[in-house]
Amino acid sequence: MRCLHCRKKIGLLRRWVDRQFCSDNHRRKARQAYSARLTRDMVHDEAFEDAWLVTLNSPRKQKGTGFGAGSGILLVVAATVLVLFLPSSEQQVQTSVPSYLPPVRNWSDKLTRLMPGSAKLSMREDFKVDLRNWQAEAQAGAQEWSRLSGAVRLGDMRLWKPTLSLSDYQMSFEGQIENKAMGWTFRTTNFSNFYATKINIANPGRAEIIRYITLEGKQLNRVALPIPLSIASDTIYDVHVRVKGNRFSTVVNGRLVDSWADNRLKRGGIGFFNDPGERANLRWVTISERESFLDRFLTFGLLYTPMDITNGNF
């Protein structure tokens, strides 16, 4: 970009206020008496614009009216404040629908959320509203879910829809068996492909873990393992399931009762079910997509016993 008067290049700083003349003096000279040669040169100059004559005769900008460095700094500061303190559009959308975030109950919950690597996604279901987020099979059987006071009675399999796209996560829930068993699924893509686990009351006072995989509707690799817990008719089961990579661990009432691996299903959410003749109540369920540092510390240090670690069951 060259000066229309002297044909020298216009400096970078000058271009901010004048893209046609390299100095105020050259602009003044051109306005006073520009020759036919200058007019001809301007026609062929790539920087020439039709509005040049208007610009040439217009008053010069007053000092301090342009966009200076101070204005730029203020703009950056204002933008930073807006980003930090105003809610994002995603947060505004979330506040308009029922929240699935588990409540912050104590100092450990607060510390967990502040630790690096805290969960990207965290949801809780207390069954206090309805079952709209629990998908039933199109041709479900006769066992419907029913809401109780502070719980839900399980029936045919239902899937928690917001979880179906997840891969690695930790699920926790609390339930009570009324008759025989209570079952749940994970890495569930649909009603024909999932991993399933049950707490089954095999005999009075004796319980077992039953697990298997269902592929294309066919049940495979069914395994039953005894649970070393005291079982009574009013036992409340506090269950934690860790799904990470190809390894799955189950902790019941603070004891590691099962740990195994499988590579066939890579992604999918969670569900609950009771087979015919079984009856159980589910009080609440939570799921988090990623463990925080505090979660990993507590899981390894408190839930796994020295004997479990020695035997490699973690």
Short mmCIF file of the C-alpha atoms (twelve columns), coordinates in Angstrom:
data_MODEL
# 
_entry.id   MODEL 
# 
loop_
_atom_site.group_PDB 
_atom_site.id 
_atom_site.type_symbol 
_atom_site.label_atom_id 
_atom_site.label_alt_id 
_atom_site.label_comp_id 
_atom_site.label_asym_id 
_atom_site.label_seq_id 
_atom_site.Cartn_x 
_atom_site.Cartn_y 
_atom_site.Cartn_z 
_atom_site.pdbx_PDB_model_num 
ATOM 1   C CA . MET A 1   0.000   0.000   0.000   1 
ATOM 2   C CA . ARG A 2   1.659   3.238   -1.245  1 
ATOM 3   C CA . CYS A 3   1.147   6.955   -0.652  1 
ATOM 4   C CA . LEU A 4   -0.875  8.582   -3.420  1 
ATOM 5   C CA . HIS A 5   1.430   11.614  -3.297  1 
ATOM 6   C CA . CYS A 6   5.021   10.315  -2.992  1 
ATOM 7   C CA . ARG A 7   4.456   6.626   -3.928  1 
ATOM 8   C CA . LYS A 8   6.312   5.437   -0.856  1 
ATOM 9   C CA . LYS A 9   4.945   2.578   1.243   1 
ATOM 10  C CA . ILE A 10  2.625   3.640   4.034   1 
ATOM 11  C CA . GLY A 11  3.807   2.455   7.453   1 
ATOM 12  C CA . LEU A 12  1.824   -0.059  9.499   1 
ATOM 13  C CA . LEU A 13  0.913   2.438   12.223  1 
ATOM 14  C CA . ARG A 14  -0.126  5.061   9.685   1 
ATOM 15  C CA . ARG A 15  -2.496  2.614   8.006   1 
ATOM 16  C CA . TRP A 16  -4.684  2.587   11.125  1 
ATOM 17  C CA . VAL A 17  -5.646  6.248   10.507  1 
ATOM 18  C CA . ASP A 18  -4.925  6.796   6.790   1 
ATOM 19  C CA . ARG A 19  -4.634  4.170   4.058   1 
ATOM 20  C CA . GLN A 20  -3.953  6.684   1.235   1 
ATOM 21  C CA . PHE A 21  -1.218  9.118   2.402   1 
ATOM 22  C CA . CYS A 22  1.940   8.486   4.405   1 
ATOM 23  C CA . SER A 23  1.627   11.795  6.343   1 
ATOM 24  C CA . ASP A 24  -0.733  14.651  7.043   1 
ATOM 25  C CA . ASN A 25  1.566   16.952  5.062   1 
ATOM 26  C CA . HIS A 26  1.219   14.838  1.899   1 
ATOM 27  C CA . ARG A 27  -2.544  14.682  2.333   1 
ATOM 28  C CA . ARG A 28  -2.639  18.500  2.603   1 
ATOM 29  C CA . LYS A 29  -0.463  18.952  -0.502  1 
ATOM 30  C CA . ALA A 30  -2.596  16.576  -2.507  1 
ATOM 31  C CA . ARG A 31  -5.747  18.416  -1.499  1 
ATOM 32  C CA . GLN A 32  -4.321  21.800  -2.429  1 
ATOM 33  C CA . ALA A 33  -3.060  20.970  -5.865  1 
ATOM 34  C CA . TYR A 34  -3.024  17.503  -7.301  1 
ATOM 35  C CA . SER A 35  -1.831  17.297  -10.868 1 
ATOM 36  C CA . ALA A 36  -3.136  15.374  -13.824 1 
ATOM 37  C CA . ARG A 37  -0.273  12.922  -13.353 1 
ATOM 38  C CA . LEU A 38  -1.338  12.223  -9.760  1 
ATOM 39  C CA . THR A 39  -4.929  11.713  -10.838 1 
ATOM 40  C CA . ARG A 40  -3.805  9.236   -13.533 1 
ATOM 41  C CA . ASP A 41  -1.668  7.341   -11.031 1 
ATOM 42  C CA . MET A 42  -4.521  7.105   -8.593  1 
ATOM 43  C CA . VAL A 43  -6.780  5.493   -11.203 1 
ATOM 44  C CA . HIS A 44  -4.279  2.656   -11.666 1 
ATOM 45  C CA . ASP A 45  -3.293  2.284   -8.017  1 
ATOM 46  C CA . GLU A 46  -4.705  -0.865  -6.424  1 
ATOM 47  C CA . ALA A 47  -5.432  1.049   -3.229  1 
ATOM 48  C CA . PHE A 48  -7.634  3.597   -5.034  1 
ATOM 49  C CA . GLU A 49  -11.293 3.661   -4.116  1 
ATOM 50  C CA . ASP A 50  -14.220 5.527   -5.630  1 
ATOM 51  C CA . ALA A 51  -14.835 7.244   -2.312  1 
ATOM 52  C CA . TRP A 52  -11.321 8.742   -2.278  1 
ATOM 53  C CA . LEU A 53  -12.438 12.253  -3.174  1 
ATOM 54  C CA . VAL A 54  -14.913 12.280  -0.322  1 
ATOM 55  C CA . THR A 55  -12.245 10.997  2.048   1 
ATOM 56  C CA . LEU A 56  -9.738  13.522  0.720   1 
ATOM 57  C CA . ASN A 57  -11.933 16.509  1.508   1 
ATOM 58  C CA . SER A 58  -13.346 15.223  4.793   1 
ATOM 59  C CA . PRO A 59  -12.098 16.658  8.111   1 
ATOM 60  C CA . ARG A 60  -9.271  14.791  9.818   1 
ATOM 61  C CA . LYS A 61  -10.048 12.585  12.794  1 
ATOM 62  C CA . GLN A 62  -9.645  14.227  16.131  1 
ATOM 63  C CA . LYS A 63  -7.092  12.721  18.460  1 
ATOM 64  C CA . GLY A 64  -8.523  10.318  21.000  1 
ATOM 65  C CA . THR A 65  -11.591 9.343   18.953  1 
ATOM 66  C CA . GLY A 66  -10.043 6.159   17.495  1 
ATOM 67  C CA . PHE A 67  -9.767  2.676   18.970  1 
ATOM 68  C CA . GLY A 68  -6.658  2.794   21.153  1 
ATOM 69  C CA . ALA A 69  -4.715  0.328   23.253  1 
ATOM 70  C CA . GLY A 70  -6.575  1.345   26.402  1 
ATOM 71  C CA . SER A 71  -9.928  0.549   24.794  1 
ATOM 72  C CA . GLY A 72  -8.627  -2.842  23.714  1 
ATOM 73  C CA . ILE A 73  -7.532  -3.708  27.254  1 
ATOM 74  C CA . LEU A 74  -10.929 -2.711  28.647  1 
ATOM 75  C CA . LEU A 75  -12.670 -4.847  26.025  1 
ATOM 76  C CA . VAL A 76  -10.558 -7.902  26.922  1 
ATOM 77  C CA . VAL A 77  -11.241 -7.438  30.645  1 
ATOM 78  C CA . ALA A 78  -14.984 -7.078  30.040  1 
ATOM 79  C CA . ALA A 79  -15.077 -10.209 27.872  1 
ATOM 80  C CA . THR A 80  -13.198 -12.197 30.548  1 
ATOM 81  C CA . VAL A 81  -15.666 -11.121 33.237  1 
ATOM 82  C CA . LEU A 82  -18.607 -12.161 31.059  1 
ATOM 83  C CA . VAL A 83  -17.122 -15.601 30.403  1 
ATOM 84  C CA . LEU A 84  -16.309 -16.257 34.076  1 
ATOM 85  C CA . PHE A 85  -19.432 -14.988 35.780  1 
ATOM 86  C CA . LEU A 86  -22.312 -15.225 33.352  1 
ATOM 87  C CA . PRO A 87  -23.913 -18.684 32.906  1 
ATOM 88  C CA . SER A 88  -23.291 -20.396 29.611  1 
ATOM 89  C CA . SER A 89  -26.127 -21.308 27.257  1 
ATOM 90  C CA . GLU A 90  -25.716 -24.955 28.245  1 
ATOM 91  C CA . GLN A 91  -26.145 -24.112 31.917  1 
ATOM 92  C CA . GLN A 92  -29.207 -22.009 31.135  1 
ATOM 93  C CA . VAL A 93  -30.770 -24.921 29.274  1 
ATOM 94  C CA . GLN A 94  -30.015 -27.305 32.114  1 
ATOM 95  C CA . THR A 95  -31.749 -25.093 34.668  1 
ATOM 96  C CA . SER A 96  -34.982 -25.297 32.675  1 
ATOM 97  C CA . VAL A 97  -35.260 -29.095 33.022  1 
ATOM 98  C CA . PRO A 98  -35.237 -31.380 36.083  1 
ATOM 99  C CA . SER A 99  -31.724 -31.653 37.503  1 
ATOM 100 C CA . TYR A 100 -30.058 -35.024 37.875  1 
ATOM 101 C CA . LEU A 101 -27.063 -33.739 39.806  1 
ATOM 102 C CA . PRO A 102 -26.706 -35.471 43.173  1 
ATOM 103 C CA . PRO A 103 -26.968 -33.072 46.113  1 
ATOM 104 C CA . VAL A 104 -23.818 -31.931 47.908  1 
ATOM 105 C CA . ARG A 105 -24.322 -33.488 51.314  1 
ATOM 106 C CA . ASN A 106 -21.067 -33.133 53.216  1 
ATOM 107 C CA . TRP A 107 -17.502 -31.857 53.089  1 
ATOM 108 C CA . SER A 108 -16.245 -34.945 51.223  1 
ATOM 109 C CA . ASP A 109 -18.711 -34.309 48.369  1 
ATOM 110 C CA . LYS A 110 -17.552 -30.704 48.139  1 
ATOM 111 C CA . LEU A 111 -13.888 -31.758 48.179  1 
ATOM 112 C CA . THR A 112 -14.548 -34.384 45.504  1 
ATOM 113 C CA . ARG A 113 -16.012 -31.831 43.122  1 
ATOM 114 C CA . LEU A 114 -13.078 -29.484 43.606  1 
ATOM 115 C CA . MET A 115 -10.409 -32.121 42.939  1 
ATOM 116 C CA . PRO A 116 -8.774  -32.305 39.490  1 
ATOM 117 C CA . GLY A 117 -10.380 -34.896 37.219  1 
ATOM 118 C CA . SER A 118 -13.818 -34.656 38.820  1 
ATOM 119 C CA . ALA A 119 -16.674 -36.284 36.969  1 
ATOM 120 C CA . LYS A 120 -17.715 -34.817 33.623  1 
ATOM 121 C CA . LEU A 121 -21.202 -36.161 34.016  1 
ATOM 122 C CA . SER A 122 -22.989 -36.965 37.252  1 
ATOM 123 C CA . MET A 123 -26.658 -37.887 37.599  1 
ATOM 124 C CA . ARG A 124 -28.972 -39.092 40.325  1 
ATOM 125 C CA . GLU A 125 -32.449 -40.596 40.180  1 
ATOM 126 C CA . ASP A 126 -34.640 -40.680 43.293  1 
ATOM 127 C CA . PHE A 127 -37.866 -41.744 41.510  1 
ATOM 128 C CA . LYS A 128 -39.737 -38.810 43.047  1 
ATOM 129 C CA . VAL A 129 -41.236 -37.504 39.795  1 
ATOM 130 C CA . ASP A 130 -41.984 -40.184 37.202  1 
ATOM 131 C CA . LEU A 131 -40.337 -42.777 34.952  1 
ATOM 132 C CA . ARG A 132 -40.130 -40.739 31.749  1 
ATOM 133 C CA . ASN A 133 -36.339 -41.207 31.566  1 
ATOM 134 C CA . TRP A 134 -36.575 -44.979 31.916  1 
ATOM 135 C CA . GLN A 135 -37.092 -46.674 28.585  1 
ATOM 136 C CA . ALA A 136 -39.226 -49.809 28.482  1 
ATOM 137 C CA . GLU A 137 -39.080 -52.424 25.745  1 
ATOM 138 C CA . ALA A 138 -41.666 -51.977 22.987  1 
ATOM 139 C CA . GLN A 139 -43.157 -55.401 23.684  1 
ATOM 140 C CA . ALA A 140 -42.723 -55.511 27.444  1 
ATOM 141 C CA . GLY A 141 -43.972 -58.368 29.574  1 
ATOM 142 C CA . ALA A 142 -46.556 -58.295 32.322  1 
ATOM 143 C CA . GLN A 143 -44.283 -56.965 35.075  1 
ATOM 144 C CA . GLU A 144 -44.645 -53.199 35.176  1 
ATOM 145 C CA . TRP A 145 -42.619 -50.892 37.385  1 
ATOM 146 C CA . SER A 146 -44.601 -49.242 40.157  1 
ATOM 147 C CA . ARG A 147 -43.751 -46.315 42.393  1 
ATOM 148 C CA . LEU A 148 -43.674 -46.784 46.144  1 
ATOM 149 C CA . SER A 149 -43.049 -44.361 48.985  1 
ATOM 150 C CA . GLY A 150 -39.424 -43.292 48.425  1 
ATOM 151 C CA . ALA A 151 -38.650 -46.126 45.970  1 
ATOM 152 C CA . VAL A 152 -39.744 -47.956 42.847  1 
ATOM 153 C CA . ARG A 153 -40.670 -51.637 42.548  1 
ATOM 154 C CA . LEU A 154 -38.826 -53.253 39.642  1 
ATOM 155 C CA . GLY A 155 -40.379 -55.293 36.878  1 
ATOM 156 C CA . ASP A 156 -39.396 -55.947 33.267  1 
ATOM 157 C CA . MET A 157 -36.131 -54.362 32.163  1 
ATOM 158 C CA . ARG A 158 -35.980 -50.597 31.813  1 
ATOM 159 C CA . LEU A 159 -32.975 -48.574 30.650  1 
ATOM 160 C CA . TRP A 160 -31.925 -45.167 31.976  1 
ATOM 161 C CA . LYS A 161 -31.964 -43.214 28.703  1 
ATOM 162 C CA . PRO A 162 -29.490 -40.417 29.584  1 
ATOM 163 C CA . THR A 163 -26.751 -43.027 30.194  1 
ATOM 164 C CA . LEU A 164 -26.945 -45.067 26.983  1 
ATOM 165 C CA . SER A 165 -24.071 -43.276 25.207  1 
ATOM 166 C CA . LEU A 166 -21.555 -43.689 28.062  1 
ATOM 167 C CA . SER A 167 -18.569 -46.016 28.161  1 
ATOM 168 C CA . ASP A 168 -16.587 -45.868 31.427  1 
ATOM 169 C CA . TYR A 169 -18.423 -44.922 34.617  1 
ATOM 170 C CA . GLN A 170 -19.279 -45.733 38.216  1 
ATOM 171 C CA . MET A 171 -22.829 -46.547 39.239  1 
ATOM 172 C CA . SER A 172 -24.156 -46.745 42.781  1 
ATOM 173 C CA . PHE A 173 -27.600 -47.698 44.033  1 
ATOM 174 C CA . GLU A 174 -29.512 -48.862 47.068  1 
ATOM 175 C CA . GLY A 175 -32.157 -51.545 46.983  1 
ATOM 176 C CA . GLN A 176 -33.985 -54.233 48.907  1 
ATOM 177 C CA . ILE A 177 -35.005 -57.718 47.783  1 
ATOM 178 C CA . GLU A 178 -38.580 -58.740 48.594  1 
ATOM 179 C CA . ASN A 179 -38.445 -62.075 46.810  1 
ATOM 180 C CA . LYS A 180 -35.483 -63.998 45.353  1 
ATOM 181 C CA . ALA A 181 -33.398 -61.446 43.415  1 
ATOM 182 C CA . MET A 182 -32.637 -57.973 42.101  1 
ATOM 183 C CA . GLY A 183 -30.918 -57.418 38.743  1 
ATOM 184 C CA . TRP A 184 -29.150 -54.607 36.912  1 
ATOM 185 C CA . THR A 185 -27.344 -54.113 33.603  1 
ATOM 186 C CA . PHE A 186 -24.403 -52.055 32.369  1 
ATOM 187 C CA . ARG A 187 -22.789 -51.346 28.982  1 
ATOM 188 C CA . THR A 188 -26.330 -51.709 27.705  1 
ATOM 189 C CA . THR A 189 -26.791 -50.687 24.064  1 
ATOM 190 C CA . ASN A 190 -30.335 -52.055 23.768  1 
ATOM 191 C CA . PHE A 191 -32.566 -54.780 25.207  1 
ATOM 192 C CA . SER A 192 -30.644 -57.503 23.331  1 
ATOM 193 C CA . ASN A 193 -27.045 -56.538 24.168  1 
ATOM 194 C CA . PHE A 194 -25.833 -55.920 27.718  1 
ATOM 195 C CA . TYR A 195 -23.905 -57.186 30.714  1 
ATOM 196 C CA . ALA A 196 -26.179 -58.292 33.575  1 
ATOM 197 C CA . THR A 197 -25.655 -58.926 37.278  1 
ATOM 198 C CA . LYS A 198 -28.011 -60.148 39.997  1 
ATOM 199 C CA . ILE A 199 -27.996 -60.453 43.737  1 
ATOM 200 C CA . ASN A 200 -29.815 -63.723 44.207  1 
ATOM 201 C CA . ILE A 201 -31.068 -65.244 47.469  1 
ATOM 202 C CA . ALA A 202 -30.148 -68.872 46.830  1 
ATOM 203 C CA . ASN A 203 -31.153 -70.207 50.263  1 
ATOM 204 C CA . PRO A 204 -32.320 -68.563 53.503  1 
ATOM 205 C CA . GLY A 205 -29.364 -66.636 54.871  1 
ATOM 206 C CA . ARG A 206 -27.242 -67.202 51.763  1 
ATOM 207 C CA . ALA A 207 -26.852 -64.899 48.757  1 
ATOM 208 C CA . GLU A 208 -24.896 -65.104 45.529  1 
ATOM 209 C CA . ILE A 209 -23.845 -62.916 42.625  1 
ATOM 210 C CA . ILE A 210 -25.010 -64.090 39.207  1 
ATOM 211 C CA . ARG A 211 -23.528 -62.454 36.128  1 
ATOM 212 C CA . TYR A 212 -23.723 -63.066 32.383  1 
ATOM 213 C CA . ILE A 213 -23.626 -61.329 29.019  1 
ATOM 214 C CA . THR A 214 -26.515 -61.125 26.569  1 
ATOM 215 C CA . LEU A 215 -25.607 -60.796 22.877  1 
ATOM 216 C CA . GLU A 216 -28.306 -60.544 20.216  1 
ATOM 217 C CA . GLY A 217 -30.801 -61.752 22.803  1 
ATOM 218 C CA . LYS A 218 -28.821 -64.884 23.755  1 
ATOM 219 C CA . GLN A 219 -27.573 -65.298 27.331  1 
ATOM 220 C CA . LEU A 220 -23.916 -66.409 27.504  1 
ATOM 221 C CA . ASN A 221 -21.229 -67.182 30.111  1 
ATOM 222 C CA . ARG A 222 -23.477 -67.342 33.158  1 
ATOM 223 C CA . VAL A 223 -21.502 -67.477 36.432  1 
ATOM 224 C CA . ALA A 224 -22.748 -67.709 40.045  1 
ATOM 225 C CA . LEU A 225 -20.515 -66.720 42.992  1 
ATOM 226 C CA . PRO A 226 -21.351 -66.782 46.728  1 
ATOM 227 C CA . ILE A 227 -21.430 -63.474 48.613  1 
ATOM 228 C CA . PRO A 228 -19.744 -63.515 52.056  1 
ATOM 229 C CA . LEU A 229 -22.403 -61.311 53.674  1 
ATOM 230 C CA . SER A 230 -24.997 -61.703 56.390  1 
ATOM 231 C CA . ILE A 231 -28.380 -61.817 54.685  1 
ATOM 232 C CA . ALA A 232 -31.735 -61.103 56.293  1 
ATOM 233 C CA . SER A 233 -35.198 -60.393 54.915  1 
ATOM 234 C CA . ASP A 234 -34.825 -56.663 55.584  1 
ATOM 235 C CA . THR A 235 -31.244 -56.324 54.262  1 
ATOM 236 C CA . ILE A 236 -30.567 -53.060 52.425  1 
ATOM 237 C CA . TYR A 237 -28.001 -53.510 49.656  1 
ATOM 238 C CA . ASP A 238 -25.622 -50.625 48.960  1 
ATOM 239 C CA . VAL A 239 -24.059 -51.514 45.614  1 
ATOM 240 C CA . HIS A 240 -21.201 -49.861 43.725  1 
ATOM 241 C CA . VAL A 241 -20.248 -50.984 40.212  1 
ATOM 242 C CA . ARG A 242 -17.089 -49.773 38.473  1 
ATOM 243 C CA . VAL A 243 -17.003 -50.065 34.676  1 
ATOM 244 C CA . LYS A 244 -13.631 -49.163 33.189  1 
ATOM 245 C CA . GLY A 245 -12.160 -50.466 29.963  1 
ATOM 246 C CA . ASN A 246 -12.662 -54.219 29.860  1 
ATOM 247 C CA . ARG A 247 -12.801 -54.691 33.661  1 
ATOM 248 C CA . PHE A 248 -15.865 -54.596 35.904  1 
ATOM 249 C CA . SER A 249 -15.922 -54.649 39.717  1 
ATOM 250 C CA . THR A 250 -18.862 -54.946 42.103  1 
ATOM 251 C CA . VAL A 251 -18.846 -53.875 45.752  1 
ATOM 252 C CA . VAL A 252 -21.816 -54.803 47.986  1 
ATOM 253 C CA . ASN A 253 -22.155 -53.249 51.436  1 
ATOM 254 C CA . GLY A 254 -18.466 -52.334 51.488  1 
ATOM 255 C CA . ARG A 255 -17.137 -55.736 50.323  1 
ATOM 256 C CA . LEU A 256 -15.669 -56.511 46.913  1 
ATOM 257 C CA . VAL A 257 -17.734 -59.482 45.746  1 
ATOM 258 C CA . ASP A 258 -16.845 -59.752 42.058  1 
ATOM 259 C CA . SER A 259 -14.241 -58.547 39.562  1 
ATOM 260 C CA . TRP A 260 -13.987 -59.790 35.992  1 
ATOM 261 C CA . ALA A 261 -13.116 -58.735 32.452  1 
ATOM 262 C CA . ASP A 262 -14.693 -58.933 29.002  1 
ATOM 263 C CA . ASN A 263 -14.016 -57.170 25.678  1 
ATOM 264 C CA . ARG A 264 -17.232 -57.663 23.744  1 
ATOM 265 C CA . LEU A 265 -19.286 -54.582 24.654  1 
ATOM 266 C CA . LYS A 266 -17.499 -51.216 24.561  1 
ATOM 267 C CA . ARG A 267 -20.282 -48.742 25.266  1 
ATOM 268 C CA . GLY A 268 -23.739 -48.522 26.790  1 
ATOM 269 C CA . GLY A 269 -25.732 -47.370 29.794  1 
ATOM 270 C CA . ILE A 270 -27.433 -48.956 32.770  1 
ATOM 271 C CA . GLY A 271 -30.771 -50.574 33.514  1 
ATOM 272 C CA . PHE A 272 -32.635 -52.597 36.130  1 
ATOM 273 C CA . PHE A 273 -34.932 -55.596 35.951  1 
ATOM 274 C CA . ASN A 274 -36.608 -58.459 37.758  1 
ATOM 275 C CA . ASP A 275 -37.287 -61.784 36.081  1 
ATOM 276 C CA . PRO A 276 -40.650 -63.544 36.646  1 
ATOM 277 C CA . GLY A 277 -41.032 -64.620 40.272  1 
ATOM 278 C CA . GLU A 278 -38.529 -62.013 41.527  1 
ATOM 279 C CA . ARG A 279 -39.399 -58.780 43.328  1 
ATOM 280 C CA . ALA A 280 -37.158 -55.964 44.540  1 
ATOM 281 C CA . ASN A 281 -37.287 -52.265 45.355  1 
ATOM 282 C CA . LEU A 282 -34.854 -49.637 44.098  1 
ATOM 283 C CA . ARG A 283 -34.490 -46.520 46.265  1 
ATOM 284 C CA . TRP A 284 -32.055 -44.411 44.272  1 
ATOM 285 C CA . VAL A 285 -29.296 -44.701 41.696  1 
ATOM 286 C CA . THR A 286 -26.366 -42.445 40.751  1 
ATOM 287 C CA . ILE A 287 -23.885 -42.585 37.905  1 
ATOM 288 C CA . SER A 288 -20.714 -40.597 37.242  1 
ATOM 289 C CA . GLU A 289 -18.724 -40.683 34.041  1 
ATOM 290 C CA . ARG A 290 -15.267 -40.236 35.509  1 
ATOM 291 C CA . GLU A 291 -13.777 -40.844 38.938  1 
ATOM 292 C CA . SER A 292 -12.210 -37.983 40.810  1 
ATOM 293 C CA . PHE A 293 -8.901  -38.377 42.611  1 
ATOM 294 C CA . LEU A 294 -10.757 -38.710 45.912  1 
ATOM 295 C CA . ASP A 295 -13.029 -41.445 44.507  1 
ATOM 296 C CA . ARG A 296 -10.043 -43.495 43.396  1 
ATOM 297 C CA . PHE A 297 -8.308  -43.054 46.743  1 
ATOM 298 C CA . LEU A 298 -11.346 -44.119 48.764  1 
ATOM 299 C CA . THR A 299 -12.142 -47.033 46.463  1 
ATOM 300 C CA . PHE A 300 -8.639  -48.469 46.605  1 
ATOM 301 C CA . GLY A 301 -7.943  -47.735 50.267  1 
ATOM 302 C CA . LEU A 302 -11.282 -48.537 51.921  1 
ATOM 303 C CA . LEU A 303 -13.304 -50.838 49.702  1 
ATOM 304 C CA . TYR A 304 -10.543 -53.275 48.794  1 
ATOM 305 C CA . THR A 305 -9.249  -55.373 51.673  1 
ATOM 306 C CA . PRO A 306 -5.603  -56.511 51.918  1 
ATOM 307 C CA . MET A 307 -6.706  -60.061 51.050  1 
ATOM 308 C CA . ASP A 308 -8.449  -58.800 47.887  1 
ATOM 309 C CA . ILE A 309 -5.308  -56.952 46.769  1 
ATOM 310 C CA . THR A 310 -3.074  -59.941 47.530  1 
ATOM 311 C CA . ASN A 311 -5.297  -62.212 45.417  1 
ATOM 312 C CA . GLY A 312 -5.413  -59.724 42.553  1 
ATOM 313 C CA . ASN A 313 -9.196  -59.189 42.783  1 
ATOM 314 C CA . PHE A 314 -9.275  -55.492 41.921  1 
# 
